[in-house]
Amino acid sequence: LDLDIVWPHVFKHSHAVSKTNPFWNELSASNPFVHDIAASNRNENNKYLSILKEKPYLFSKISSNRDSLASSGDELDIDCLLRKTSARRSGRSKSVSDFLDIIDNRRFNPHKTIPQKTIVSDMTWLQNDREAYKVAWLSHRQLTRSCLDLEAMSHSPGWAQTQATDIHVVCKLNHEGGSVQLPDSDINIHVPVGHVLPGEFQEVGLKAILNPPSSFNNELSSTVSPLIELTLSNLNTREAIFLEVKVAAKVKNDPLSQVMSDIVCFFSLNKEGPFKKLENSYTYQDTIQVKLVDLSHVMYAVIAVQANKIQPPATNVWDYIHRTVSVGIYGPKYVHPSFTAVFTVFGHNYIPEKLTICDIKKGGKNMPPVVFQLWGKHTFLLEKPQDLNISLVSCDPDFEVKMEDQSKNIKEEELKTGEMVHQHFLFSMLGCREMHFFVFLVQIKVLKSSQVTQFHVTTPDPAPKLSGIINRPKRLQNRKEVKSAPLLLIPTIKYPKFQDKTLSVNTYGVALKTVLRQNKIDYLLEYFKGDTIALLGEDKVKAVGQTKIKDWYVGVLRRKIGLVHCKNVKVISKEQAMDTADSELTTKNLVEQIALPFKKLTYIYSVVLSTVSESVYDWRALAEVLGYSHMSLDDFSEAHADKESERVVHVVKRMKEDCHANKKKRLFLYELIVALLKIDCQGLVARLTQDTIILTSAVKLGKYWRELAEKLARLTKQQIEAYEVPHQGKNGTVALEMMWKPAYDFLYTWGAHYGDSYRDVLQDLQSALDKMKNPVTKHWRELTGTLILVNCMEVLRASAFSKMEEE
C-alpha cells in the first residue's frame, strides 16, 4: 500500500462540483464515493475509477509500521494514511475523533507491535460491479462520521469517525500448533502439533456473526452460539483442528431431557448453508468440543440444542434445557447531556465490546449506522421463552429517562428467533449542570411469572474536555487524598516496618474552659481549663455535640483521642506549648484507638475478603502483623499455594476462624484494620471504611432512608420507589427488616459520585444524618469515629513509618 498517495490527485473533480459544494475537499477525503453522488445528481456518466477498484486488496494489506491501539488484524490503518495531512491541520479543522485519538495516545503509551499478516480475501467478484464495491466498502467500515467540533459535542450523540465493527481475530501458527481465541469470548480453535509441515504456516481467522441462521430456531431446535466463521490460509494439512465453544445452555439432568435433547454442532462451507450435523463432538455441561476434518478456506459453524421430538408436558426444546439469557447495555464512548442507551438481548452468551446499531433515529430521521460501546452486561436463567418487560431508572437526580422510554417490552416470539433484539432508551440531563458520570438501574421482569432480575450500570466519564472534576465541589479540587502506600502496582513490593514511638505533633490547643459531660458521649473529649491538647491534623470535623452541629479538632489528651470544640481551644505552635506530657501518645496506641469504630460496624465478610486479597501483595507482611509470623509456605494447601492473593485469603480466613473461636476477646474487622494500618495500607483502609459505613448506615436507617434521600440527593417520590421496587414482597411493599437493601443501593450509588474523596463521603453523610428529624447519630457515633480515623492517617504515617530507602 502506497501510504504517500495524494488523494486529491486520485479524485479529480470538476470545477462545477467544487463550486456547488464548498466542503468538497474534506468530504472526499473521508468518503471516496461522494463524487459518484454528485455525478448522479448531474445525470453524468461516472468517468473516474475508485481507488478500491484499482487496488482491490487495499483493505487486506497492512503497513508494517503500524502504531495504533487497534488490535484487529484486517483493519486498514487510517492513522497511517492521514498522519501527514493531519499533522498540518489547525486545531479548528480537526474532527472529534482526531482530538480523542490524540488524547488517548497521550494517555496510553502502547508498545509498537507488528500484526500478523491477514488472509487475502477474494474480492474479484466485485471487479465488474461498482455498486457492489461501494456496498462492500461501506459495510466493512460502517461509516459513522461525526463532523462536530469539541464545543458542539455537548449536544452530540457521541458518535466517532469511521470504525471497523467486525468481531474477529487472525493468528499465524507454525507446525507446533497452538490455540486461537476470539477476544472476550469462550470461542476457541485448537490447532494440534503437526497440523502443517515444518517450515509452513497456518493463518487462522475467527469471526462471530451475532445473528445465527434463523432455520435452526423452531420448536425442536434453538441456537446457543453465534454463527462462527473460520478461515484457513493453508489447506496442506495433516491433522484436524478442534472448535471449542461454551454455549448459553445445558441439558437438564432428568432422564427425559437427557434422552430427548442434545447439544450439537452444524457445519457448512457457505454462510447461508446448507448445514450438516457433525458427529465428532464431545459435550460436557455447557461446553462442546468439535473435531473439524473436512477443512476449507472458509467454513461456518453454529451450535444448537436439538430435540428428537417434543413429549408432553414439554411444549418446545426450551423445556429440556437450562437456558441462559445474556443482555448488554450499550452507549456512546462518553456520556453526554442527551444520549441513547441500547438494551440488547442475545441468543447466545457472546456479548461483544462494540455493537453497530442501524435503526437509530434523531428528530424523526434515520441516522447513519452508529457504533456503541459496551457499558454493562448481565446473564440470567430463563426457563422458557416469555414476554419480558425492560425498565431503566436513573439513580441520579441530575439525569432522567424520557417518559415514553422508561419501560419497554420484548416479545416471546422475538426471543424464539435466536436473533439479537434491542430496545432504545433516551437519557437527558436536567438543567444546565456540570457533566458527570452516573449510575442507573436496569430491571428485567418476566411478565408471566414473578421473576425479576436487576443490575446497576455505571456510565463512562464525560469527554476529556468536558469532564473536569466529576461532580465535586470546588473545595475538593485541591484536596490531598491519602492513597494506599506503597503504590500497589508492582507485585514484589516491600512493605514498610511499623515503628512504635511517640507521635510527632506540630500543633497544640490550650483549653479555654472546662468541659465535663454528665451524659458521656463517645469520641468527644473532656478537659479542664488550661489543659494542653495535642491537635492531630489541621482539618476540622463537622458533627453534632449535645444539641448542635459544631466544628471540632481531633485532639489527644491523657492518652485518649477525641474531638474538641474549635471555639473551646486556643491554637498554639509546638514551640509555645509549655507542658505536653498529658498529650503524648504512641503510634501503637493511636492505631488501636482510631480503629475502635470497627468493633461495632456491620460488614459483608466475602466483600472484605475479596477487597483485601486484591490489594495486599505480600502475605508474609500481613501474617506478621496479625501474629502469624511462624507461618510458612508449608502451611498452605494446594488451593492456596499458587497465587499471592490466595495466600492472603488463607491468612485472613485463619484470623477469622481464630476470632470466631474467641468472640469475647477478639473481633475480626477491628484486628484486620489495625493490621492494615500497621503495614501502611491506608488506601485499602479508606475503602473498607467507606464500604462498612455505607452498609451500617443503611442498616441503622431502615425506613428513614427516604428522609435522608430527600435531604442528600433531592430524590423524588418516584425515584425513591424505583429503589424499593426490586425489594418488594408479594404484597407490594418492602418488609421492615429488608428496608436496608434499598437504603444501601441508594447510599452506594450516591457515594460513587465522589470518586476517591472518601473523607468527603463520610463528612457529608455525617452532616446529612445529623440534620434529620430524629438523627441516628444521637445514639450511633461510629461514623464520627471513622472521621477521626481518616483525619489521623497523615500524622500516623509521618510518625510510624520512616521513608523507604531506594534500593
Residue, then its C-alpha position, 0 to 999 in steps of 0.5 A: l500500500d502506497l501510504d504517500i498517495v495524494w488523494p486529491h490527485v486520485f479524485k479529480h473533480s470538476h470545477a462545477v462540483s467544487k463550486t456547488n459544494p464548498f466542503w468538497n475537499e474534506l468530504s472526499a477525503s473521508n468518503p471516496f464515493v461522494h463524487d459518484i453522488a454528485a455525478s448522479n445528481r448531474n445525470e453524468n456518466n461516472k468517468y473516474l475509477s475508485i481507488l478500491k477498484e484499482k487496488p482491490y486488496l487495499f483493505s487486506k494489506i497492512s503497513s508494517n509500521r503500524d502504531s495504533l491501539a487497534s488490535s484487529g488484524d484486517e483493519l486498514d490503518i487510517d492513522c497511517l494514511l492521514r498522519k501527514t495531512s493531519a499533522r498540518r491541520s489547525g486545531r479548528s479543522k480537526s474532527v472529534s475523533d482526531f482530538l480523542d485519538i490524540i488524547d488517548n495516545r497521550r494517555f496510553n503509551p502502547h508498545k509498537t507491535i507488528p500484526q500478523k499478516t491477514i488472509v487475502s480475501d477474494m474480492t474479484w467478484l466485485q471487479n465488474d460491479r461498482e455498486a457492489y464495491k461501494v456496498a462492500w466498502l461501506s459495510h466493512r467500515q460502517l461509516t459513522r462520521s461525526c463532523l462536530d467540533l469539541e464545543a458542539m459535542s455537548h449536544s452530540p450523540g457521541w458518535a466517532q469517525t469511521q470504525a471497523t465493527d467486525i468481531h474477529v481475530v487472525c493468528k499465524l501458527n507454525h507446525e507446533g500448533g497452538s490455540v486461537q481465541l476470539p477476544d472476550s469470548d469462550i470461542n476457541i480453535h485448537v490447532p494440534v502439533g503437526h497440523v502443517l509441515p515444518g517450515e509452513f504456516q497456518e493463518v487462522g481467522l475467527k469471526a462471530i456473526l451475532n445473528p445465527p441462521s434463523s432455520f435452526n430456531n423452531e420448536l425442536s431446535s434453538t441456537v446457543s452460539p453465534l454463527i462462527e466463521l473460520t478461515l484457513s490460509n493453508l489447506n496442506t494439512r495433516e491433522a484436524i483442528f478442534l472448535e471449542v465453544k461454551v454455549a448459553a445452555k445445558v441439558k437438564n439432568d432428568p432422564l427425559s431431557q437427557v434422552m430427548s435433547d442434545i447439544v450439537c454442532f452444524f457445519s457448512l462451507n457457505k454462510e447461508g448453508p446448507f448445514k450438516k450435523l457433525e458427529n465428532s463432538y464431545t459435550y460436557q455441561d455447557t461446553i462442546q468440543v468439535k473435531l473439524v476434518d473436512l477443512s476449507h478456506v472458509m467454513y461456518a459453524v453454529i451450535a444448537v440444542q436439538a430435540n428428537k421430538i417434543q413429549p408432553p408436558a414439554t411444549n418446545v426444546w426450551d423445556y429440556i434445557h437450562r437456558t441462559v439469557s445474556v443482555g448488554i447495555y450499550g452507549p456512546k464512548y462518553v456520556h453526554p447531556s442527551f444520549t441513547a442507551v441500547f438494551t440488547v438481548f442475545g441468543h447466545n452468551y457472546i456479548p461483544e465490546k462494540l455493537t453497530i446499531c442501524d435503526i437509530k433515529k434523531g428528530g424523526k430521521n434515520m441516522p447513519p449506522v452508529v457504533f456503541q460501546l459496551w457499558g454493562k452486561h448481565t446473564f440470567l436463567l430463563e426457563k422458557p421463552q416469555d414476554l419480558n418487560i425492560s425498565l431503566v431508572s436513573c439513580d441520579p437526580d441530575f439525569e432522567v429517562k424520557m417518559e415514553d422510554q422508561s419501560k419497554n417490552i420484548k416479545e416471546e416470539e422475538l426471543k424464539t428467533g435466536e436473533m439479537v433484539h434491542q430496545h432504545f432508551l433516551f437519557s437527558m440531563l436536567g438543567c444546565r449542570e456540570m457533566h458527570f458520570f452516573v449510575f442507573l438501574v436496569q430491571i428485567k421482569v418476566l411478565k408471566s411469572s414473578q421473576v425479576t432480575q436487576f443490575h446497576v450500570t455505571t456510565p463512562d466519564p464525560a469527554p476529556k474536555l468536558s469532564g473536569i472534576i466529576n461532580r465535586p465541589k470546588r473545595l475538593q479540587n485541591r484536596k490531598e487524598v491519602k492513597s494506599a502506600p506503597l503504590l500497589l502496582i508492582p507485585t514484589i513490593k516491600y512493605p514498610k516496618f511499623q515503628d512504635k514511638t511517640l507521635s510527632v505533633n506540630t500543633y497544640g490547643v490550650a483549653l479555654k474552659t472546662v468541659l465535663r459531660q454528665n451524659k458521656i458521649d463517645y469520641l468527644l473529649e473532656y478537659f479542664k481549663g488550661d489543659t494542653i491538647a495535642l491537635l492531630g491534623e489541621d482539618k476540622v470535623k463537622a458533627v453534632g455535640q449535645t444539641k448542635i452541629k459544631d466544628w471540632y479538632v481531633g485532639v489527644l489528651r491523657r492518652k485518649i483521642g477525641l474531638v474538641h470544640c474549635k471555639n473551646v481551644k486556643v491554637i498554639s505552635k509546638e514551640q509555645a506549648m509549655d507542658t505536653a506530657d498529658s498529650e503524648l501518645t504512641t503510634k501503637n496506641l493511636v492505631e488501636q484507638i482510631a480503629l475502635p469504630f470497627k468493633k461495632l460496624t456491620y460488614i459483608y465478610s466475602v466483600v472484605l475478603s475479596t477487597v483485601s486479597e486484591s490489594v495486599y501483595d505480600w502475605r508474609a507482611l500481613a501474617e506478621v502483623l496479625g501474629y502469624s509470623h511462624m507461618s510458612l509456605d508449608d502451611f498452605s494447601e494446594a488451593h492456596a499455594d499458587k497465587e499471592s492473593e490466595r495466600v492472603v485469603h488463607v491468612v485472613k480466613r485463619m484470623k477469622e476462624d481464630c476470632h470466631a473461636n474467641k468472640k469475647k476477646r477478639l473481633f475480626l474487622y477491628e484486628l484486620i484494620v489495625a493490621l492494615l494500618k500497621i503495614d501502611c495500607q491506608g488506601l485499602v483502609a479508606r475503602l473498607t471504611q467507606d464500604t462498612i459505613i455505607l452498609t451500617s448506615a443503611v442498616k441503622l436507617g431502615k425506613y428513614w432512608r427516604e428522609l435522608a434521600e430527600k435531604l442528600a440527593r433531592l430524590t423524588k417520590q418516584q425515584i425513591e420507589a424505583y429503589e424499593v421496587p426490586h425489594q418488594g414482597k408479594n404484597g407490594t411493599v418492602a418488609l421492615e427488616m429488608m428496608w436496608k437493601p434499598a437504603y444501601d443501593f441508594l447510599y452506594t450509588w450516591g457515594a460513587h459520585y465522589g470518586d476517591s474523596y472518601r473523607d468527603v463521603l463520610q463528612d457529608l453523610q455525617s452532616a446529612l444524618d445529623k440534620m434529620k428529624n430524629p438523627v441516628t447519630k444521637h445514639w450511633r457515633e461510629l461514623t464520627g469515629t471513622l472521621i477521626l480515623v481518616n483525619c489521623m492517617e497523615v500524622l500516623r504515617a509521618s510518625a510510624f513509618s520512616k521513608m523507604e530507602e531506594e534500593 
